[in-house]
Amino acid sequence: MFDKIYDVIVVGAGHAGGEAAASAANMGASTLLITMNLQNIGQMSCNPAMGGIAKGQIVREIDALGGYSGIISDDTAIQFKMLNKSKGPAMWSPRVQSDRMRFSEAWRLKLERTPNLDFYQEMVAGIVVEDSKIAGVKTSLGLTVRGKSVVLTNGTFLNGLIHIGDKQFGGGRAGERASTGITKELVDLGFETGRMKTGTPPRVDGRSLDFSKMIVQPGDVNPEKFSYSSSTKPLTKQRDCHLTYTSPQVHDMLKEGFDRSPMFNGTIESLGPRYCPSIEDKINRFADKDRHQLFVEPEGWDTVEYYINGFSTSLPEDIQFKALREVAGFENVKFFRPGYAIEYDYFPPTQLKHTLETKLVAGLFFAGQINGTTGYEEAASQGLMAGINAALLVQEKDPFILKRNEAYIGVLVDDLITKGTEEPYRMFTSRAEYRTLLRQDNADFRLTPKGFELGLASEDRLREMEIKQKKSDAFVNFFTTTSVSHEVINPILEAKKSALVSQSDKMIRSFSRPNITMDDMRKIAAVEEYINANELDTEVLQQAEIQVKYAGYIAKEKNNADKLNRLEGIKIPDNFDYSKLKSLSFEAREKLTKIKPVTVSQASRISGVSPNDISVLLVYMGR
Ligand SMILES: Cc1cc2nc3c(=O)[nH]c(=O)nc-3n(C[C@H](O)[C@H](O)[C@H](O)COP(=O)(O)OP(=O)(O)OC[C@H]3O[C@@H](n4cnc5c(N)ncnc54)[C@H](O)[C@@H]3O)c2cc1C
């Protein structure tokens, strides 16, 4: 049935699998996407939302490189919010509520329209390895499909075990069977594996809720969007979310189920995402709090199903139901689906190279939750990187690696393969040491030229990016070179309680002050005239404002990044024998031998490797 040898076989069509298949195929690799259920491509297993703090930046980066997640998020959004707008621009993070069903459908249609991509629905039960190189996959029905590279993106499905109270059953996600076979084969090949867990809240019937008892949470008044491409448009109408709270009564009711909770009676021992705790965890850990927020989020434009964000639980379903009925607005709630927890296998990501290729089997790549991460965005970005590198490997081209100062995606991959993770890894802005450089507004400047070079971002995108850059640079130059009289600027400064000036000066001097914004500067007729004459849109205005106001911070981070890049340039030879460096600490020797960093800079980020160990390495490398 499969007589051809594919360049790339992608196993699994979640967020990682979708991006992996799209990038490999768009780069000209003959690609097969094989997944357990073709109806569930790009399924959102948990919350119907994309983006958020640090995750929104990742979606913008995927989009800038030519991936699909941003476009699909825009096309299926029902609400848009720019989070953290009151903080500095490094923290601004776009987030959308999504129409869950349309999101999945949009992924399927987008992939169907991608050239070089074949589809097949089946469970992959094993891999074919010949001479430590990947040669294909085996399906549960006994088919062998041959491929030059394979990307595994099995998500939460590997030996997935679902828990609701004291009931347990196999599954990769509610309503879908678990994936068996692959873990055992990989362990037999020498891979280390571990278990993690995650959970999800109940979904309810919106017709049974009393929204008048909740607080409305509308989207932004002027919604923006994820994709830099002009092919998507900002929302012109949006759906509201609502906010309500738990109460001591709700907590008491939940506590009645604690003895049947798999979290507390020892049934689940694996670690879950620390920053997405279940409601029972929150009650336990923050016993002094008498209420917790619950965001009531619609699952789409037309459906009556709602997602109860903040009420993730694996307590028995009767307890979930009774407790939720105590929440304001939920007195008559009807359930669509109960909440549950799931345990699954993952593979510690220190077993991977920066390309996401495994160190043990050439041509075998891992991406997404299988690497111990959590979240659609984290998964999608790894899928994109694995798909790109699988295609490049087959095409015998240099690998594509993003540095920590180039992208959150670079931080994510470097953290995973250098430090590993023992609990589900999610991205935070605090993980990025150069977050002033890695903003959501400039991902296109950082990455679209690279995406274009790879053959992923179109020429139109590159041109749009170049025009935006040219216009914002020229606008910054306008502020730097144009003067404003004190008669004109002083009323603006006075309104903002900023010190007045006594003579005419370049506009940038006032604009650089902390409390003076672009809106203030637009009160100067010459500025408004410039904007109109040059047809500057919101993105250009935002970009110019950030360039002016954060110039100092940006320059400082660039300087630090340049210093780091010098260490990045000091390569460590393959299979370097650390045992001969007796002045290294025992722990450093052990960790360096295991992780095999490729540069001194990567070595410096391994926990347990001290500055002293780095000095030893530098001396040895002749620096
Ligand atoms: C119950 C639950 C709760 C979650 N809660 C959160 C949360 O609170 N916060 C958060 O950020 N993330 C949460 N997640 C995680 C989020 O869903 C994942 O991070 C994300 O979906 C991972 O994407 P992925 O592409 O790696 O895998 P998935 O989206 O899981 O996709 C895996 C794909 O692989 C296919 N597949 C698996 N095995 C095989 C096989 N052997 N052969 C063929 N196809 C196969 C599946 O059919 C599926 O299409 C939760 C997930 C679940 C299930």
The ligand as a Gaussian input file, in Angstrom:
#p B3LYP/6-31G(d) Opt

LIG

0 1
 C       -6.699000      16.426000      29.881000
 C       -5.699000      17.412000      29.350000
 C       -5.491000      18.574000      30.042000
 C       -4.565000      19.502000      29.603000
 N       -4.394000      20.647000      30.292000
 C       -3.524000      21.570000      29.866000
 C       -3.364000      22.786000      30.570000
 O       -3.983000      23.016000      31.590000
 N       -2.495000      23.700000      30.098000
 C       -1.775000      23.469000      28.974000
 O       -1.008000      24.320000      28.573000
 N       -1.908000      22.328000      28.302000
 C       -2.762000      21.380000      28.733000
 N       -2.900000      20.213000      28.070000
 C       -1.890000      19.924000      27.113000
 C       -2.118000      20.293000      25.696000
 O       -3.275000      19.706000      25.244000
 C       -0.913000      19.770000      25.018000
 O        0.226000      20.433000      25.513000
 C       -0.873000      19.913000      23.540000
 O       -2.050000      19.495000      22.964000
 C        0.292000      19.083000      23.074000
 O        0.332000      19.038000      21.700000
 P        0.966000      17.811000      20.973000
 O        0.879000      18.115000      19.538000
 O        2.273000      17.511000      21.568000
 O        0.037000      16.590000      21.350000
 P       -1.535000      16.343000      21.273000
 O       -2.261000      17.608000      21.067000
 O       -1.868000      15.511000      22.443000
 O       -1.678000      15.504000      19.933000
 C       -1.161000      14.213000      19.821000
 C       -1.612000      13.643000      18.491000
 O       -0.939000      12.442000      18.237000
 C       -1.850000      11.434000      17.835000
 N       -1.239000      10.176000      18.224000
 C       -0.783000       9.833000      19.458000
 N       -0.213000       8.625000      19.422000
 C       -0.294000       8.205000      18.145000
 C        0.128000       7.032000      17.481000
 N        0.769000       6.062000      18.128000
 N       -0.133000       6.894000      16.169000
 C       -0.755000       7.874000      15.489000
 N       -1.159000       9.007000      16.069000
 C       -0.935000       9.182000      17.374000
 C       -3.121000      11.804000      18.549000
 O       -4.223000      11.226000      17.903000
 C       -3.090000      13.314000      18.432000
 O       -3.559000      13.721000      17.178000
 C       -3.823000      19.254000      28.458000
 C       -4.031000      18.064000      27.760000
 C       -4.966000      17.152000      28.203000
 C       -5.192000      15.878000      27.439000

